[in-house]
Amino acid sequence: MAALLALAGGGAAILLGMAGIGPVATVVATFGSPSLPFDAAHVPPEPDYARADAWLAYPGRGGLERSITPGVTAVDEATAPADVFFIHPTTYQQSDVWNVAYDNVSEFDPAVLLGQASAFNGCCRIFAPHYRQASLRALDKSRPAVALAYADVARAFRYFIAHENKGRPFLIAAHSQGSMHAVKLLQAEILGTPLQARMVAAYVIGAYAPSDFGTIGLPVCDGPRQTGCILSWNTSQTGRTGAFQLVRDKTYWWRGSEKSSGQPPAICVNPLTWRREDAAPANANPGSLPFPKPGADKASRALPALTPHLTGAVCDESLLKVDIPWSAPSGFHDALSALYGSYHLGDYGIFYAAIRGNAMERVDAWKAQQPAAGSPHATAARKPSPQ
């Protein structure tokens, strides 16, 4: 049943279909609000990131993020060359609270691990924290609730760096609400610190990411082997306009405070060319994965064979324009794409093989740029690389 819901980042984006990650239970839940105003004294307990239950994905547990499609293998976690810190999208589909308890079990958690986080298991150990995510209504109506969600993400990242990463290269990856938090995390925790030299790339997908990141020291990726850069896209059917609500008139964190006017265009990097300008035909798309059905894959680690050459892509008007035929296999169309032309749910899956291969390629490129052990420049700070 199609239901009204909020798209990533809130704002005026109340649409029919699916967003965050899946269908809202009822129209009333989405249009309603919590019965009481946000109160910092009455929020769910914060997660303790030293505990296993505070993590949606964590190395050594053999979780669904380790799932693979036919013909590929997941990297051995004991010898993985890098880590990824993955910030999950909205998985709670009600609006009865401002912030969701971190240990609330969602039927969409398995789908996120299978359809999004698993794209990084070819290169990396995967760390994905639970956090007190802002509810659909909170994204639109409560900046304090959004700030609380971000505070958990930031604490999880600090724990990851202090106790788990151990000086290794890492990627940031996120989707939807998670990408909104990643925009702030990059500025508050990484840029201008020693960590920036270890960040391979930031995949900030399915939300607004300002294209002027380069002015604060983080270039936009414009090549498949460029490192120390940020990339983003929001997928839309060619000729449709609904997805503009994801990239226009957004409130976002910028240089120490929230900004809600004078925004630059959103970043759009084409995941079939890894450049901002070039168009790519469908035969350049190595394989697409339909979004897993919520709840149906809890006991299964198997991912289906990818669909090759599903669609090409081109960046245009800050959106990633695609043309997915109605004859495409089941799972690539949903109510949101049908009604508004937004493939928000497919931001990862439509380009699944391309993302997987590129994450591996960028990690290889980062490693190749490191000075040889024992060289006089081995401890020099590494600058972001060209393509």
Sequence and secondary structure as in RCSB ss.txt:
>XXXX:A:sequence
MAALLALAGGGAAILLGMAGIGPVATVVATFGSPSLPFDAAHVPPEPDYARADAWLAYPGRGGLERSITPGVTAV
DEATAPADVFFIHPTTYQQSDVWNVAYDNVSEFDPAVLLGQASAFNGCCRIFAPHYRQASLRALDKSRPAVALAY
ADVARAFRYFIAHENKGRPFLIAAHSQGSMHAVKLLQAEILGTPLQARMVAAYVIGAYAPSDFGTIGLPVCDGPR
QTGCILSWNTSQTGRTGAFQLVRDKTYWWRGSEKSSGQPPAICVNPLTWRREDAAPANANPGSLPFPKPGADKAS
RALPALTPHLTGAVCDESLLKVDIPWSAPSGFHDALSALYGSYHLGDYGIFYAAIRGNAMERVDAWKAQQPAAGS
PHATAARKPSPQ
>XXXX:A:secstr
  EEEE TT TT EEEE BTTB  S HHHHH   SS   TTSS     TTSGGGEEE TTS  GGG B TT    
 TTT SEEEEEE        S SB  TT   TTHHHHHHHTGGGGTTTEEEEEE    B HHHHHH HHHHHHHH
HHHHHHHHHIIIIIITT  EEEEEETHHHHHHHHHIIIIITTSGGGGGEEEEEEESS  BTTGGGGT  B  STT
  SEEE   EEETT  GGGGGTSS  EEETTEEE SS   B   BTTTTBSS  B GGG   B     TTTTTT 
 B    BTT   BEEETTEEEE   TTS TTS  HHHHHH B GGGTTGGGHHHHHHHHHHHHHHHHHTS  TTS
TTTTS       
